[in-house]
Amino acid sequence: MGRKTIFREHIVRHRWSYLIGFALVTVSSLLQLLIPALMGRFTDSLEEGALGPARIAAFALGIAAVAFGTALFRSISRISMFRLARVLEKRVRNDLFKHWERLPVQYYNNQRVGDLMAHGVSDVGVMREVTMGAYYQVAEAVVLIGVTVGAMALSISPLLTLLTLLPLPLLTFMAYRFHNKVMRQSEDVQSAIGDMTSRVQEFVAGVRVVKAYVQEKAETAKFEASNAQAVHTNREFVKTNSLFNGASQGIVGVSFLISVIVGGVMVLEGGITLGEFVAFNTYLTLIIGPIESIGKVMNTLQKGSASEKRLLEILNTTPEVTDGPDTNESIARIGGEIAFRGLTFKYPGAKRPALRDITLHVPRGSSLAIVGKVGSGKSTLVSLLVRMYNPPIGTLYVDGNDILTVPLKTLRENVGFVPQDGFLFSSTIKDNISFDPKPHSMDEVEEAARLAQVYDNIVEFPGGFETALGERGLSLSGGQRQRVSIARAIIKKPSILVFDDSLSAVDTETEDRILAGLDRVMKGRTTIIIGHRISSVRRADQIIVLDQGRIVERGDHDALVRLGGIYADMYHKQLLDDEARRTDSREEASNG
Ligand SMILES: Nc1ncnc2c1ncn2[C@@H]1O[C@H](COP(=O)(O)OP(=O)(O)OP(=O)(O)O)[C@@H](O)[C@H]1O
């Protein structure tokens, strides 16, 4: 059962603070009521000619004191309400980020960065707006309107009060009519902003491709279209809002008209005094603000409930990959024996399985290499090992335990995964290498960098290991990035080390050195290497060839070459390529 509400939870948690805030608003509203009463009495005294300088000064002082008191209580209540709104904003953002971290990679395959940003920034901002402005305005409006209407009816005229308030139910009706439209448009605005943010994000990420393919104009056109859409939806939203606000003001105007006509007649007929008429209109002026703001508050609350709905949808998305009732908490270490038993795996929503009937045994401490064409299922196979996705029950075992029973933390702490893209964070090289829950000494960081053959590059950077990477830091070459991400995996001293085509951007000599270094580190540990080059995979104890998700060849290098299948083909082609390259460079050398 997921969370059903964010607002209510927040109000209940902070009920005492809200009650105090509400009490303060009430006090300030009650104080404010004294002003019309004073104005009424002042007018009557003026009419009676009973005003001397001393009484005028007393009235002035009284009004000033009341105004000061009102302002004081209002400020205190505002400050307390605003603080609560910031508390909610902080909590929801933290909850959202924590939840995002728990969601599986599949979730991110289906999300655009812009939309995530819109939730994290705009939706949470709307929630704050609601708790900050709207709650305060609702509290103020309810108290002020309630108390003022009471004062108008009891102290002046119930009939006049009833008549002037008659148009107000129309306001409620209009708010109801505008409700759906405003909700829909608020969603349109958020999604248009998300669209535009995604465009910018994609442009920044793909700037090299855009430039290389001279697509600046096309990208600008796409951005302009997104921008125009964002402006259009916003304009529609503002139009609806303005229409609503305008109409609500018109209704208030009608109230005033009634007050002037009916109230004027009552004064002429002696039903109420002139002072009471003045007081009545001052009361009416007092409630115009809150009545007007009710229109705005309705919109904010509607926007707020739309944002709350979207945020709850995220917060209630259950992470598919989690520890469950079958998790065996006593598994605290992993030796490194891996067994696939008839594993067939289909991505959620995919038509065909990405892996079919995989049966494979990788003894502890041995090495496995996986080769195969693009899209043959290599990355899928290893991503199941770190449970980026869940394999079917009873198809994948680690140390004889079904992987679904191994606690996620134990599994991921013991598997060093070097992904294909070698993503690095915009922090220092040292932070990137020691990216592990366990702390690591500088010696360990340096040792990992040496093994990954990137130490010499790093010490040449201006800040050495403290060099900042990423957006405003240094850009590494593809090969350097791969080696830093290899160091990040090595430093964990994992029981299983997985390289997902992560030696592709380094030259064969460096690759040899990395693999030779690893031989030492990986003694007694299991290594899995996905590669396209024979040089990366030939030393493995066991090599499998995948084709359309099936293992079609298996054996060691010599056996597979003898078999004369796909692997042997790859091997001979690469031998020919190497030979051609050597001939080219010999010719260049003799020509030069
Ligand atoms: N998240 C996903 N959702 C649906 N299908 C996917 C997903 N990821 C990969 N696939 C599909 O699964 C199949 C195997 O993909 P996989 O990435 O494992 O291949 P690969 O052998 O690692 O390819 P490459 O050499 O390009 O890395 C492909 O058909 C691919 O389109």
Ligand as a Chemical Component Dictionary entry (heavy atoms), coordinates in Angstrom:
data_LIG
# 
_chem_comp.id                   LIG 
_chem_comp.type                 NON-POLYMER 
_chem_comp.pdbx_formal_charge   0 
_chem_comp.three_letter_code    LIG 
# 
loop_
_chem_comp_atom.comp_id 
_chem_comp_atom.atom_id 
_chem_comp_atom.alt_atom_id 
_chem_comp_atom.type_symbol 
_chem_comp_atom.charge 
_chem_comp_atom.model_Cartn_x 
_chem_comp_atom.model_Cartn_y 
_chem_comp_atom.model_Cartn_z 
_chem_comp_atom.pdbx_ordinal 
LIG N1  N1  N 0 16.203 -2.004 -21.568 1  
LIG C1  C1  C 0 15.866 -2.752 -22.597 2  
LIG N2  N2  N 0 14.568 -2.949 -22.899 3  
LIG C2  C2  C 0 14.205 -3.720 -23.944 4  
LIG N3  N3  N 0 15.089 -4.356 -24.754 5  
LIG C3  C3  C 0 16.397 -4.181 -24.527 6  
LIG C4  C4  C 0 16.859 -3.373 -23.441 7  
LIG N4  N4  N 0 18.215 -3.391 -23.452 8  
LIG C5  C5  C 0 18.579 -4.165 -24.480 9  
LIG N5  N5  N 0 17.506 -4.652 -25.129 10 
LIG C6  C6  C 0 17.475 -5.563 -26.283 11 
LIG O1  O1  O 0 18.024 -6.798 -25.872 12 
LIG C7  C7  C 0 18.869 -7.356 -26.858 13 
LIG C8  C8  C 0 20.262 -7.626 -26.306 14 
LIG O2  O2  O 0 20.855 -6.372 -25.970 15 
LIG P1  P1  P 0 22.296 -6.277 -25.287 16 
LIG O3  O3  O 0 22.524 -4.855 -24.938 17 
LIG O4  O4  O 0 22.375 -7.275 -24.209 18 
LIG O5  O5  O 0 23.249 -6.714 -26.472 19 
LIG P2  P2  P 0 24.829 -6.670 -26.553 20 
LIG O6  O6  O 0 25.230 -7.980 -27.103 21 
LIG O7  O7  O 0 25.403 -6.284 -25.251 22 
LIG O8  O8  O 0 25.079 -5.542 -27.635 23 
LIG P3  P3  P 0 26.303 -4.510 -27.741 24 
LIG O9  O9  O 0 27.457 -5.273 -28.280 25 
LIG O10 O10 O 0 25.789 -3.496 -28.684 26 
LIG O11 O11 O 0 26.513 -3.990 -26.382 27 
LIG C9  C9  C 0 18.858 -6.363 -28.015 28 
LIG O12 O12 O 0 17.918 -6.816 -28.957 29 
LIG C10 C10 C 0 18.389 -5.063 -27.397 30 
LIG O13 O13 O 0 17.671 -4.304 -28.326 31 
# 
loop_
_chem_comp_bond.comp_id 
_chem_comp_bond.atom_id_1 
_chem_comp_bond.atom_id_2 
_chem_comp_bond.value_order 
_chem_comp_bond.pdbx_ordinal 
LIG N1  C1  SING 1  
LIG C1  N2  SING 2  
LIG C1  C4  DOUB 3  
LIG N2  C2  DOUB 4  
LIG C2  N3  SING 5  
LIG N3  C3  DOUB 6  
LIG C3  C4  SING 7  
LIG C3  N5  SING 8  
LIG C4  N4  SING 9  
LIG N4  C5  DOUB 10 
LIG C5  N5  SING 11 
LIG N5  C6  SING 12 
LIG C6  O1  SING 13 
LIG C6  C10 SING 14 
LIG O1  C7  SING 15 
LIG C7  C8  SING 16 
LIG C7  C9  SING 17 
LIG C8  O2  SING 18 
LIG O2  P1  SING 19 
LIG P1  O3  DOUB 20 
LIG P1  O4  SING 21 
LIG P1  O5  SING 22 
LIG O5  P2  SING 23 
LIG P2  O6  DOUB 24 
LIG P2  O7  SING 25 
LIG P2  O8  SING 26 
LIG O8  P3  SING 27 
LIG P3  O9  DOUB 28 
LIG P3  O10 SING 29 
LIG P3  O11 SING 30 
LIG C9  O12 SING 31 
LIG C9  C10 SING 32 
LIG C10 O13 SING 33 
# 
